[in-house]
Structure formats: structure tokens, C-alpha cells
């Protein structure tokens, strides 16, 4: 984890739990399909932590050229 991003301990545990489900092959998307992409699994964990009201960094905005 980079020092400029601050995740709460509870948020880290939430993402860790989701990653454990991913590694066990039990993580499914909202449509019911099995998640096979590691980045997508992390995004789901962060999203769940954000929905639970845990401290998670804000989304980065796209740069305008």
C-alpha cells in the first residue's frame, strides 16, 4: 500500500475477506458470474467497504488534456 493512500483497518479487512473469497473461487458478481480478474475482485472489495461507510480514499478523477 502506498503511503499517500489511507485505508482504515476495517476497510483493509473487508478487502482481505473479499480477496480470500476470490482465491477460494467463491466470489461472484451481482449478475451471478464467477469473478476471475484480480483487479475486479479488489474493486468489489473497495466498493463494499465504501458502501459500509468505512474510510477509503476518494476515486481519482480523469485528467483533462
Predicted model as a PDB file, atoms N, CA, C, CB and O in Angstrom, pLDDT in the B-factor column:
MODEL        1                                                                  
ATOM      1  N   UNK A   1       0.845  -1.169   0.000  1.00 50.00           N  
ATOM      2  CA  UNK A   1       0.000   0.000   0.000  1.00 50.00           C  
ATOM      3  C   UNK A   1       0.892   1.234   0.000  1.00 50.00           C  
ATOM      4  CB  UNK A   1      -0.963  -0.003   1.216  1.00 50.00           C  
ATOM      5  O   UNK A   1       1.888   1.286   0.722  1.00 50.00           O  
ATOM      6  N   UNK A   2       0.542   2.206  -0.793  1.00 53.00           N  
ATOM      7  CA  UNK A   2       1.354   3.409  -0.880  1.00 53.00           C  
ATOM      8  C   UNK A   2       1.025   4.339   0.280  1.00 53.00           C  
ATOM      9  CB  UNK A   2       1.132   4.121  -2.227  1.00 53.00           C  
ATOM     10  O   UNK A   2      -0.107   4.344   0.763  1.00 53.00           O  
ATOM     11  N   UNK A   3       2.000   5.128   0.736  1.00 58.00           N  
ATOM     12  CA  UNK A   3       1.788   5.971   1.909  1.00 58.00           C  
ATOM     13  C   UNK A   3       0.758   7.080   1.694  1.00 58.00           C  
ATOM     14  CB  UNK A   3       3.087   6.581   2.321  1.00 58.00           C  
ATOM     15  O   UNK A   3       0.164   7.545   2.667  1.00 58.00           O  
ATOM     16  N   UNK A   4       0.527   7.516   0.459  1.00 65.00           N  
ATOM     17  CA  UNK A   4      -0.416   8.617   0.252  1.00 65.00           C  
ATOM     18  C   UNK A   4      -1.872   8.175   0.341  1.00 65.00           C  
ATOM     19  CB  UNK A   4      -0.168   9.256  -1.090  1.00 65.00           C  
ATOM     20  O   UNK A   4      -2.761   9.017   0.474  1.00 65.00           O  
ATOM     21  N   UNK A   5      -2.134   6.875   0.272  1.00 70.00           N  
ATOM     22  CA  UNK A   5      -3.499   6.376   0.394  1.00 70.00           C  
ATOM     23  C   UNK A   5      -3.704   5.830   1.792  1.00 70.00           C  
ATOM     24  CB  UNK A   5      -3.797   5.289  -0.668  1.00 70.00           C  
ATOM     25  O   UNK A   5      -2.899   5.033   2.275  1.00 70.00           O  
ATOM     26  N   UNK A   6      -4.768   6.249   2.441  1.00 83.00           N  
ATOM     27  CA  UNK A   6      -5.045   5.836   3.809  1.00 83.00           C  
ATOM     28  C   UNK A   6      -6.349   5.044   3.857  1.00 83.00           C  
ATOM     29  CB  UNK A   6      -5.118   7.061   4.746  1.00 83.00           C  
ATOM     30  O   UNK A   6      -7.431   5.597   3.659  1.00 83.00           O  
ATOM     31  N   UNK A   7      -6.235   3.769   4.118  1.00 86.00           N  
ATOM     32  CA  UNK A   7      -7.392   2.903   4.294  1.00 86.00           C  
ATOM     33  C   UNK A   7      -7.507   2.582   5.782  1.00 86.00           C  
ATOM     34  CB  UNK A   7      -7.270   1.593   3.431  1.00 86.00           C  
ATOM     35  O   UNK A   7      -6.491   2.378   6.446  1.00 86.00           O  
ATOM     36  N   UNK A   8      -8.715   2.534   6.308  1.00 90.00           N  
ATOM     37  CA  UNK A   8      -8.900   2.156   7.702  1.00 90.00           C  
ATOM     38  C   UNK A   8      -8.628   0.657   7.855  1.00 90.00           C  
ATOM     39  CB  UNK A   8     -10.336   2.515   8.191  1.00 90.00           C  
ATOM     40  O   UNK A   8      -8.648  -0.089   6.877  1.00 90.00           O  
ATOM     41  N   UNK A   9      -8.377   0.233   9.083  1.00 92.00           N  
ATOM     42  CA  UNK A   9      -8.131  -1.184   9.346  1.00 92.00           C  
ATOM     43  C   UNK A   9      -9.338  -2.025   8.936  1.00 92.00           C  
ATOM     44  CB  UNK A   9      -7.806  -1.408  10.834  1.00 92.00           C  
ATOM     45  O   UNK A   9      -9.182  -3.113   8.380  1.00 92.00           O  
ATOM     46  N   UNK A  10     -10.543  -1.520   9.212  1.00 93.00           N  
ATOM     47  CA  UNK A  10     -11.766  -2.249   8.876  1.00 93.00           C  
ATOM     48  C   UNK A  10     -11.901  -2.393   7.356  1.00 93.00           C  
ATOM     49  CB  UNK A  10     -13.005  -1.529   9.461  1.00 93.00           C  
ATOM     50  O   UNK A  10     -12.345  -3.432   6.868  1.00 93.00           O  
ATOM     51  N   UNK A  11     -11.521  -1.355   6.613  1.00 92.00           N  
ATOM     52  CA  UNK A  11     -11.597  -1.413   5.155  1.00 92.00           C  
ATOM     53  C   UNK A  11     -10.595  -2.441   4.625  1.00 92.00           C  
ATOM     54  CB  UNK A  11     -11.326  -0.015   4.534  1.00 92.00           C  
ATOM     55  O   UNK A  11     -10.897  -3.170   3.679  1.00 92.00           O  
ATOM     56  N   UNK A  12      -9.411  -2.503   5.226  1.00 92.00           N  
ATOM     57  CA  UNK A  12      -8.404  -3.477   4.809  1.00 92.00           C  
ATOM     58  C   UNK A  12      -8.896  -4.892   5.056  1.00 92.00           C  
ATOM     59  CB  UNK A  12      -7.081  -3.239   5.548  1.00 92.00           C  
ATOM     60  O   UNK A  12      -8.670  -5.785   4.241  1.00 92.00           O  
ATOM     61  N   UNK A  13      -9.573  -5.097   6.187  1.00 94.00           N  
ATOM     62  CA  UNK A  13     -10.106  -6.419   6.492  1.00 94.00           C  
ATOM     63  C   UNK A  13     -11.207  -6.801   5.521  1.00 94.00           C  
ATOM     64  CB  UNK A  13     -10.630  -6.466   7.920  1.00 94.00           C  
ATOM     65  O   UNK A  13     -11.311  -7.961   5.123  1.00 94.00           O  
ATOM     66  N   UNK A  14     -12.038  -5.824   5.132  1.00 93.00           N  
ATOM     67  CA  UNK A  14     -13.136  -6.082   4.186  1.00 93.00           C  
ATOM     68  C   UNK A  14     -12.564  -6.506   2.833  1.00 93.00           C  
ATOM     69  CB  UNK A  14     -14.037  -4.818   4.022  1.00 93.00           C  
ATOM     70  O   UNK A  14     -13.034  -7.474   2.236  1.00 93.00           O  
ATOM     71  N   UNK A  15     -11.560  -5.792   2.356  1.00 92.00           N  
ATOM     72  CA  UNK A  15     -10.934  -6.132   1.074  1.00 92.00           C  
ATOM     73  C   UNK A  15     -10.232  -7.485   1.192  1.00 92.00           C  
ATOM     74  CB  UNK A  15      -9.925  -5.026   0.637  1.00 92.00           C  
ATOM     75  O   UNK A  15     -10.272  -8.284   0.257  1.00 92.00           O  
ATOM     76  N   UNK A  16      -9.598  -7.747   2.318  1.00 94.00           N  
ATOM     77  CA  UNK A  16      -8.939  -9.028   2.539  1.00 94.00           C  
ATOM     78  C   UNK A  16      -9.927 -10.187   2.514  1.00 94.00           C  
ATOM     79  CB  UNK A  16      -8.199  -9.011   3.863  1.00 94.00           C  
ATOM     80  O   UNK A  16      -9.628 -11.252   1.973  1.00 94.00           O  
ATOM     81  N   UNK A  17     -11.093  -9.983   3.092  1.00 95.00           N  
ATOM     82  CA  UNK A  17     -12.125 -11.019   3.103  1.00 95.00           C  
ATOM     83  C   UNK A  17     -12.603 -11.310   1.678  1.00 95.00           C  
ATOM     84  CB  UNK A  17     -13.316 -10.591   3.993  1.00 95.00           C  
ATOM     85  O   UNK A  17     -12.787 -12.468   1.303  1.00 95.00           O  
ATOM     86  N   UNK A  18     -12.801 -10.255   0.891  1.00 94.00           N  
ATOM     87  CA  UNK A  18     -13.237 -10.421  -0.496  1.00 94.00           C  
ATOM     88  C   UNK A  18     -12.158 -11.131  -1.307  1.00 94.00           C  
ATOM     89  CB  UNK A  18     -13.573  -9.053  -1.130  1.00 94.00           C  
ATOM     90  O   UNK A  18     -12.470 -11.981  -2.142  1.00 94.00           O  
ATOM     91  N   UNK A  19     -10.890 -10.790  -1.068  1.00 95.00           N  
ATOM     92  CA  UNK A  19      -9.802 -11.442  -1.799  1.00 95.00           C  
ATOM     93  C   UNK A  19      -9.702 -12.917  -1.422  1.00 95.00           C  
ATOM     94  CB  UNK A  19      -8.467 -10.732  -1.523  1.00 95.00           C  
ATOM     95  O   UNK A  19      -9.359 -13.751  -2.260  1.00 95.00           O  
ATOM     96  N   UNK A  20      -9.997 -13.237  -0.169  1.00 95.00           N  
ATOM     97  CA  UNK A  20      -9.992 -14.645   0.246  1.00 95.00           C  
ATOM     98  C   UNK A  20     -11.083 -15.404  -0.511  1.00 95.00           C  
ATOM     99  CB  UNK A  20     -10.204 -14.772   1.789  1.00 95.00           C  
ATOM    100  O   UNK A  20     -10.856 -16.516  -0.986  1.00 95.00           O  
ATOM    101  N   UNK A  21     -12.273 -14.794  -0.621  1.00 95.00           N  
ATOM    102  CA  UNK A  21     -13.362 -15.419  -1.390  1.00 95.00           C  
ATOM    103  C   UNK A  21     -12.944 -15.611  -2.844  1.00 95.00           C  
ATOM    104  CB  UNK A  21     -14.648 -14.560  -1.313  1.00 95.00           C  
ATOM    105  O   UNK A  21     -13.250 -16.635  -3.455  1.00 95.00           O  
ATOM    106  N   UNK A  22     -12.241 -14.614  -3.396  1.00 95.00           N  
ATOM    107  CA  UNK A  22     -11.780 -14.690  -4.786  1.00 95.00           C  
ATOM    108  C   UNK A  22     -10.818 -15.858  -4.968  1.00 95.00           C  
ATOM    109  CB  UNK A  22     -11.099 -13.371  -5.206  1.00 95.00           C  
ATOM    110  O   UNK A  22     -10.931 -16.625  -5.925  1.00 95.00           O  
ATOM    111  N   UNK A  23      -9.873 -15.986  -4.044  1.00 94.00           N  
ATOM    112  CA  UNK A  23      -8.875 -17.054  -4.145  1.00 94.00           C  
ATOM    113  C   UNK A  23      -9.496 -18.428  -3.970  1.00 94.00           C  
ATOM    114  CB  UNK A  23      -7.784 -16.852  -3.112  1.00 94.00           C  
ATOM    115  O   UNK A  23      -9.017 -19.407  -4.544  1.00 94.00           O  
ATOM    116  N   UNK A  24     -10.563 -18.507  -3.178  1.00 95.00           N  
ATOM    117  CA  UNK A  24     -11.270 -19.776  -2.985  1.00 95.00           C  
ATOM    118  C   UNK A  24     -12.202 -20.093  -4.154  1.00 95.00           C  
ATOM    119  CB  UNK A  24     -12.068 -19.738  -1.684  1.00 95.00           C  
ATOM    120  O   UNK A  24     -12.715 -21.208  -4.255  1.00 95.00           O  
ATOM    121  N   UNK A  25     -12.423 -19.108  -5.046  1.00 94.00           N  
ATOM    122  CA  UNK A  25     -13.303 -19.309  -6.191  1.00 94.00           C  
ATOM    123  C   UNK A  25     -14.773 -19.140  -5.860  1.00 94.00           C  
ATOM    124  CB  UNK A  25     -13.082 -20.664  -6.763  1.00 94.00           C  
ATOM    125  O   UNK A  25     -15.633 -19.644  -6.583  1.00 94.00           O  
ATOM    126  N   UNK A  26     -15.074 -18.436  -4.771  1.00 94.00           N  
ATOM    127  CA  UNK A  26     -16.453 -18.267  -4.341  1.00 94.00           C  
ATOM    128  C   UNK A  26     -17.007 -16.878  -4.616  1.00 94.00           C  
ATOM    129  CB  UNK A  26     -16.561 -18.562  -2.886  1.00 94.00           C  
ATOM    130  O   UNK A  26     -18.194 -16.645  -4.385  1.00 94.00           O  
ATOM    131  N   UNK A  27     -16.194 -15.948  -5.102  1.00 93.00           N  
ATOM    132  CA  UNK A  27     -16.635 -14.574  -5.324  1.00 93.00           C  
ATOM    133  C   UNK A  27     -17.429 -14.485  -6.610  1.00 93.00           C  
ATOM    134  CB  UNK A  27     -15.439 -13.614  -5.367  1.00 93.00           C  
ATOM    135  O   UNK A  27     -16.973 -14.930  -7.663  1.00 93.00           O  
ATOM    136  N   UNK A  28     -18.621 -13.908  -6.523  1.00 92.00           N  
ATOM    137  CA  UNK A  28     -19.484 -13.765  -7.691  1.00 92.00           C  
ATOM    138  C   UNK A  28     -19.897 -12.312  -7.847  1.00 92.00           C  
ATOM    139  CB  UNK A  28     -20.727 -14.673  -7.574  1.00 92.00           C  
ATOM    140  O   UNK A  28     -19.992 -11.572  -6.868  1.00 92.00           O  
ATOM    141  N   UNK A  29     -20.142 -11.910  -9.093  1.00 89.00           N  
ATOM    142  CA  UNK A  29     -20.584 -10.550  -9.366  1.00 89.00           C  
ATOM    143  C   UNK A  29     -22.072 -10.440  -9.074  1.00 89.00           C  
ATOM    144  CB  UNK A  29     -20.278 -10.150 -10.829  1.00 89.00           C  
ATOM    145  O   UNK A  29     -22.716 -11.426  -8.714  1.00 89.00           O  
ATOM    146  N   UNK A  30     -22.614  -9.246  -9.230  1.00 86.00           N  
ATOM    147  CA  UNK A  30     -24.038  -9.044  -8.963  1.00 86.00           C  
ATOM    148  C   UNK A  30     -24.912  -9.822  -9.935  1.00 86.00           C  
ATOM    149  CB  UNK A  30     -24.380  -7.566  -9.033  1.00 86.00           C  
ATOM    150  O   UNK A  30     -26.058 -10.142  -9.619  1.00 86.00           O  
ATOM    151  N   UNK A  31     -24.382 -10.130 -11.117  1.00 91.00           N  
ATOM    152  CA  UNK A  31     -25.146 -10.910 -12.096  1.00 91.00           C  
ATOM    153  C   UNK A  31     -25.012 -12.414 -11.857  1.00 91.00           C  
ATOM    154  CB  UNK A  31     -24.685 -10.569 -13.512  1.00 91.00           C  
ATOM    155  O   UNK A  31     -25.653 -13.213 -12.538  1.00 91.00           O  
ATOM    156  N   UNK A  32     -24.174 -12.797 -10.885  1.00 91.00           N  
ATOM    157  CA  UNK A  32     -24.030 -14.197 -10.525  1.00 91.00           C  
ATOM    158  C   UNK A  32     -22.878 -14.912 -11.196  1.00 91.00           C  
ATOM    159  CB  UNK A  32     -25.269 -14.904 -10.837  1.00 91.00           C  
ATOM    160  O   UNK A  32     -22.680 -16.106 -10.970  1.00 91.00           O  
ATOM    161  N   UNK A  33     -22.103 -14.200 -12.027  1.00 93.00           N  
ATOM    162  CA  UNK A  33     -20.967 -14.822 -12.697  1.00 93.00           C  
ATOM    163  C   UNK A  33     -19.755 -14.851 -11.774  1.00 93.00           C  
ATOM    164  CB  UNK A  33     -20.632 -14.076 -13.996  1.00 93.00           C  
ATOM    165  O   UNK A  33     -19.574 -13.952 -10.953  1.00 93.00           O  
ATOM    166  N   UNK A  34     -18.932 -15.875 -11.909  1.00 94.00           N  
ATOM    167  CA  UNK A  34     -17.715 -16.031 -11.101  1.00 94.00           C  
ATOM    168  C   UNK A  34     -16.693 -14.972 -11.516  1.00 94.00           C  
ATOM    169  CB  UNK A  34     -17.117 -17.466 -11.261  1.00 94.00           C  
ATOM    170  O   UNK A  34     -16.485 -14.740 -12.707  1.00 94.00           O  
ATOM    171  N   UNK A  35     -16.058 -14.336 -10.538  1.00 92.00           N  
ATOM    172  CA  UNK A  35     -15.030 -13.328 -10.793  1.00 92.00           C  
ATOM    173  C   UNK A  35     -13.706 -14.042 -11.041  1.00 92.00           C  
ATOM    174  CB  UNK A  35     -14.912 -12.321  -9.600  1.00 92.00           C  
ATOM    175  O   UNK A  35     -13.278 -14.866 -10.232  1.00 92.00           O  
ATOM    176  N   UNK A  36     -13.056 -13.722 -12.164  1.00 93.00           N  
ATOM    177  CA  UNK A  36     -11.779 -14.345 -12.494  1.00 93.00           C  
ATOM    178  C   UNK A  36     -10.643 -13.327 -12.577  1.00 93.00           C  
ATOM    179  CB  UNK A  36     -11.893 -15.093 -13.806  1.00 93.00           C  
ATOM    180  O   UNK A  36      -9.482 -13.708 -12.724  1.00 93.00           O  
ATOM    181  N   UNK A  37     -10.966 -12.036 -12.485  1.00 94.00           N  
ATOM    182  CA  UNK A  37      -9.968 -10.985 -12.613  1.00 94.00           C  
ATOM    183  C   UNK A  37      -9.621 -10.432 -11.228  1.00 94.00           C  
ATOM    184  CB  UNK A  37     -10.479  -9.855 -13.544  1.00 94.00           C  
ATOM    185  O   UNK A  37     -10.510 -10.019 -10.483  1.00 94.00           O  
ATOM    186  N   UNK A  38      -8.340 -10.426 -10.887  1.00 94.00           N  
ATOM    187  CA  UNK A  38      -7.882  -9.964  -9.571  1.00 94.00           C  
ATOM    188  C   UNK A  38      -8.240  -8.502  -9.334  1.00 94.00           C  
ATOM    189  CB  UNK A  38      -6.371 -10.154  -9.437  1.00 94.00           C  
ATOM    190  O   UNK A  38      -8.679  -8.145  -8.241  1.00 94.00           O  
ATOM    191  N   UNK A  39      -8.059  -7.648 -10.345  1.00 93.00           N  
ATOM    192  CA  UNK A  39      -8.365  -6.225 -10.196  1.00 93.00           C  
ATOM    193  C   UNK A  39      -9.853  -5.999  -9.957  1.00 93.00           C  
ATOM    194  CB  UNK A  39      -7.914  -5.453 -11.435  1.00 93.00           C  
ATOM    195  O   UNK A  39     -10.236  -5.114  -9.193  1.00 93.00           O  
ATOM    196  N   UNK A  40     -10.676  -6.790 -10.602  1.00 94.00           N  
ATOM    197  CA  UNK A  40     -12.115  -6.665 -10.407  1.00 94.00           C  
ATOM    198  C   UNK A  40     -12.492  -7.073  -8.980  1.00 94.00           C  
ATOM    199  CB  UNK A  40     -12.878  -7.528 -11.436  1.00 94.00           C  
ATOM    200  O   UNK A  40     -13.381  -6.475  -8.374  1.00 94.00           O  
ATOM    201  N   UNK A  41     -11.818  -8.084  -8.452  1.00 94.00           N  
ATOM    202  CA  UNK A  41     -12.076  -8.526  -7.081  1.00 94.00           C  
ATOM    203  C   UNK A  41     -11.706  -7.430  -6.087  1.00 94.00           C  
ATOM    204  CB  UNK A  41     -11.291  -9.815  -6.771  1.00 94.00           C  
ATOM    205  O   UNK A  41     -12.433  -7.198  -5.120  1.00 94.00           O  
ATOM    206  N   UNK A  42     -10.592  -6.761  -6.316  1.00 91.00           N  
ATOM    207  CA  UNK A  42     -10.174  -5.662  -5.440  1.00 91.00           C  
ATOM    208  C   UNK A  42     -11.189  -4.526  -5.515  1.00 91.00           C  
ATOM    209  CB  UNK A  42      -8.761  -5.152  -5.828  1.00 91.00           C  
ATOM    210  O   UNK A  42     -11.536  -3.933  -4.494  1.00 91.00           O  
ATOM    211  N   UNK A  43     -11.662  -4.226  -6.713  1.00 91.00           N  
ATOM    212  CA  UNK A  43     -12.653  -3.159  -6.897  1.00 91.00           C  
ATOM    213  C   UNK A  43     -13.942  -3.489  -6.146  1.00 91.00           C  
ATOM    214  CB  UNK A  43     -12.950  -2.946  -8.400  1.00 91.00           C  
ATOM    215  O   UNK A  43     -14.567  -2.599  -5.569  1.00 91.00           O  
ATOM    216  N   UNK A  44     -14.337  -4.741  -6.149  1.00 92.00           N  
ATOM    217  CA  UNK A  44     -15.542  -5.153  -5.428  1.00 92.00           C  
ATOM    218  C   UNK A  44     -15.333  -4.966  -3.925  1.00 92.00           C  
ATOM    219  CB  UNK A  44     -15.900  -6.632  -5.749  1.00 92.00           C  
ATOM    220  O   UNK A  44     -16.230  -4.487  -3.230  1.00 92.00           O  
ATOM    221  N   UNK A  45     -14.162  -5.339  -3.423  1.00 93.00           N  
ATOM    222  CA  UNK A  45     -13.857  -5.175  -2.004  1.00 93.00           C  
ATOM    223  C   UNK A  45     -13.863  -3.725  -1.571  1.00 93.00           C  
ATOM    224  CB  UNK A  45     -12.522  -5.784  -1.691  1.00 93.00           C  
ATOM    225  O   UNK A  45     -14.410  -3.392  -0.519  1.00 93.00           O  
ATOM    226  N   UNK A  46     -13.263  -2.860  -2.367  1.00 91.00           N  
ATOM    227  CA  UNK A  46     -13.240  -1.429  -2.055  1.00 91.00           C  
ATOM    228  C   UNK A  46     -14.645  -0.857  -2.116  1.00 91.00           C  
ATOM    229  CB  UNK A  46     -12.312  -0.670  -3.023  1.00 91.00           C  
ATOM    230  O   UNK A  46     -15.022  -0.037  -1.279  1.00 91.00           O  
ATOM    231  N   UNK A  47     -15.417  -1.284  -3.099  1.00 91.00           N  
ATOM    232  CA  UNK A  47     -16.794  -0.818  -3.237  1.00 91.00           C  
ATOM    233  C   UNK A  47     -17.629  -1.215  -2.024  1.00 91.00           C  
ATOM    234  CB  UNK A  47     -17.421  -1.380  -4.516  1.00 91.00           C  
ATOM    235  O   UNK A  47     -18.398  -0.405  -1.506  1.00 91.00           O  
ATOM    236  N   UNK A  48     -17.480  -2.456  -1.572  1.00 91.00           N  
ATOM    237  CA  UNK A  48     -18.216  -2.919  -0.393  1.00 91.00           C  
ATOM    238  C   UNK A  48     -17.801  -2.136   0.847  1.00 91.00           C  
ATOM    239  CB  UNK A  48     -17.986  -4.422  -0.169  1.00 91.00           C  
ATOM    240  O   UNK A  48     -18.645  -1.798   1.677  1.00 91.00           O  
ATOM    241  N   UNK A  49     -16.518  -1.846   0.978  1.00 92.00           N  
ATOM    242  CA  UNK A  49     -16.041  -1.063   2.122  1.00 92.00           C  
ATOM    243  C   UNK A  49     -16.618   0.349   2.075  1.00 92.00           C  
ATOM    244  CB  UNK A  49     -14.495  -1.009   2.141  1.00 92.00           C  
ATOM    245  O   UNK A  49     -17.016   0.899   3.102  1.00 92.00           O  
ATOM    246  N   UNK A  50     -16.662   0.926   0.890  1.00 91.00           N  
ATOM    247  CA  UNK A  50     -17.208   2.275   0.722  1.00 91.00           C  
ATOM    248  C   UNK A  50     -18.697   2.297   1.077  1.00 91.00           C  
ATOM    249  CB  UNK A  50     -16.994   2.769  -0.728  1.00 91.00           C  
ATOM    250  O   UNK A  50     -19.169   3.227   1.731  1.00 91.00           O  
ATOM    251  N   UNK A  51     -19.435   1.267   0.642  1.00 91.00           N  
ATOM    252  CA  UNK A  51     -20.866   1.177   0.942  1.00 91.00           C  
ATOM    253  C   UNK A  51     -21.105   1.012   2.439  1.00 91.00           C  
ATOM    254  CB  UNK A  51     -21.499   0.008   0.179  1.00 91.00           C  
ATOM    255  O   UNK A  51     -22.113   1.489   2.961  1.00 91.00           O  
ATOM    256  N   UNK A  52     -20.193   0.346   3.129  1.00 92.00           N  
ATOM    257  CA  UNK A  52     -20.317   0.136   4.569  1.00 92.00           C  
ATOM    258  C   UNK A  52     -19.934   1.383   5.363  1.00 92.00           C  
ATOM    259  CB  UNK A  52     -19.450  -1.037   5.001  1.00 92.00           C  
ATOM    260  O   UNK A  52     -20.063   1.403   6.587  1.00 92.00           O  
ATOM    261  N   UNK A  53     -19.463   2.426   4.672  1.00 91.00           N  
ATOM    262  CA  UNK A  53     -19.110   3.675   5.331  1.00 91.00           C  
ATOM    263  C   UNK A  53     -17.721   3.676   5.938  1.00 91.00           C  
ATOM    264  CB  UNK A  53     -20.101   3.974   6.388  1.00 91.00           C  
ATOM    265  O   UNK A  53     -17.423   4.508   6.794  1.00 91.00           O  
ATOM    266  N   UNK A  54     -16.872   2.763   5.512  1.00 90.00           N  
ATOM    267  CA  UNK A  54     -15.511   2.693   6.035  1.00 90.00           C  
ATOM    268  C   UNK A  54     -14.622   3.712   5.335  1.00 90.00           C  
ATOM    269  CB  UNK A  54     -14.936   1.278   5.865  1.00 90.00           C  
ATOM    270  O   UNK A  54     -14.952   4.187   4.249  1.00 90.00           O  
ATOM    271  N   UNK A  55     -13.497   4.047   5.957  1.00 90.00           N  
ATOM    272  CA  UNK A  55     -12.597   5.055   5.409  1.00 90.00           C  
ATOM    273  C   UNK A  55     -11.814   4.482   4.227  1.00 90.00           C  
ATOM    274  CB  UNK A  55     -11.633   5.566   6.497  1.00 90.00           C  
ATOM    275  O   UNK A  55     -10.957   3.613   4.385  1.00 90.00           O  
ATOM    276  N   UNK A  56     -12.139   4.999   3.034  1.00 88.00           N  
ATOM    277  CA  UNK A  56     -11.499   4.576   1.797  1.00 88.00           C  
ATOM    278  C   UNK A  56     -11.187   5.839   0.999  1.00 88.00           C  
ATOM    279  CB  UNK A  56     -12.412   3.581   0.977  1.00 88.00           C  
ATOM    280  O   UNK A  56     -12.022   6.743   0.956  1.00 88.00           O  
ATOM    281  N   UNK A  57     -10.019   5.937   0.369  1.00 83.00           N  
ATOM    282  CA  UNK A  57      -9.697   7.129  -0.419  1.00 83.00           C  
ATOM    283  C   UNK A  57     -10.723   7.376  -1.518  1.00 83.00           C  
ATOM    284  CB  UNK A  57      -8.308   6.997  -1.030  1.00 83.00           C  
ATOM    285  O   UNK A  57     -11.342   6.445  -2.034  1.00 83.00           O  
ATOM    286  N   UNK A  58     -10.888   8.639  -1.862  1.00 82.00           N  
ATOM    287  CA  UNK A  58     -11.831   9.011  -2.907  1.00 82.00           C  
ATOM    288  C   UNK A  58     -11.340   8.524  -4.260  1.00 82.00           C  
ATOM    289  CB  UNK A  58     -12.043  10.529  -2.930  1.00 82.00           C  
ATOM    290  O   UNK A  58     -10.150   8.266  -4.445  1.00 82.00           O  
ATOM    291  N   UNK A  59     -12.264   8.400  -5.201  1.00 77.00           N  
ATOM    292  CA  UNK A  59     -11.928   7.974  -6.551  1.00 77.00           C  
ATOM    293  C   UNK A  59     -11.089   9.045  -7.234  1.00 77.00           C  
ATOM    294  CB  UNK A  59     -13.203   7.679  -7.367  1.00 77.00           C  
ATOM    295  O   UNK A  59     -11.329  10.240  -7.062  1.00 77.00           O  
ATOM    296  N   UNK A  60     -10.105   8.606  -8.011  1.00 78.00           N  
ATOM    297  CA  UNK A  60      -9.303   9.556  -8.778  1.00 78.00           C  
ATOM    298  C   UNK A  60     -10.109  10.021  -9.982  1.00 78.00           C  
ATOM    299  CB  UNK A  60      -7.952   8.921  -9.226  1.00 78.00           C  
ATOM    300  O   UNK A  60     -10.817   9.235 -10.610  1.00 78.00           O  
ATOM    301  N   UNK A  61      -9.996  11.289 -10.292  1.00 79.00           N  
ATOM    302  CA  UNK A  61     -10.707  11.834 -11.433  1.00 79.00           C  
ATOM    303  C   UNK A  61      -9.799  11.798 -12.658  1.00 79.00           C  
ATOM    304  CB  UNK A  61     -11.189  13.273 -11.145  1.00 79.00           C  
ATOM    305  O   UNK A  61      -8.579  11.919 -12.542  1.00 79.00           O  
ATOM    306  N   UNK A  62     -10.395  11.632 -13.814  1.00 75.00           N  
ATOM    307  CA  UNK A  62      -9.623  11.574 -15.055  1.00 75.00           C  
ATOM    308  C   UNK A  62      -9.034  12.950 -15.354  1.00 75.00           C  
ATOM    309  CB  UNK A  62     -10.508  11.088 -16.236  1.00 75.00           C  
ATOM    310  O   UNK A  62      -9.656  13.983 -15.110  1.00 75.00           O  
ATOM    311  N   UNK A  63      -7.816  12.928 -15.892  1.00 77.00           N  
ATOM    312  CA  UNK A  63      -7.168  14.193 -16.266  1.00 77.00           C  
ATOM    313  C   UNK A  63      -7.738  14.693 -17.584  1.00 77.00           C  
ATOM    314  CB  UNK A  63      -5.629  14.019 -16.374  1.00 77.00           C  
ATOM    315  O   UNK A  63      -8.025  13.910 -18.490  1.00 77.00           O  
ATOM    316  N   UNK A  64      -7.897  15.996 -17.676  1.00 75.00           N  
ATOM    317  CA  UNK A  64      -8.373  16.586 -18.927  1.00 75.00           C  
ATOM    318  C   UNK A  64      -7.174  17.102 -19.694  1.00 75.00           C  
ATOM    319  CB  UNK A  64      -9.405  17.728 -18.667  1.00 75.00           C  
ATOM    320  O   UNK A  64      -6.339  17.816 -19.138  1.00 75.00           O  
ATOM    321  N   UNK A  65      -7.081  16.749 -20.958  1.00 67.00           N  
ATOM    322  CA  UNK A  65      -5.954  17.198 -21.772  1.00 67.00           C  
ATOM    323  C   UNK A  65      -6.287  18.451 -22.540  1.00 67.00           C  
ATOM    324  CB  UNK A  65      -5.526  16.112 -22.729  1.00 67.00           C  
ATOM    325  O   UNK A  65      -5.446  18.966 -23.278  1.00 67.00           O  
TER     326      UNK A  65                                                      
ENDMDL                                                                          
END                                                                             
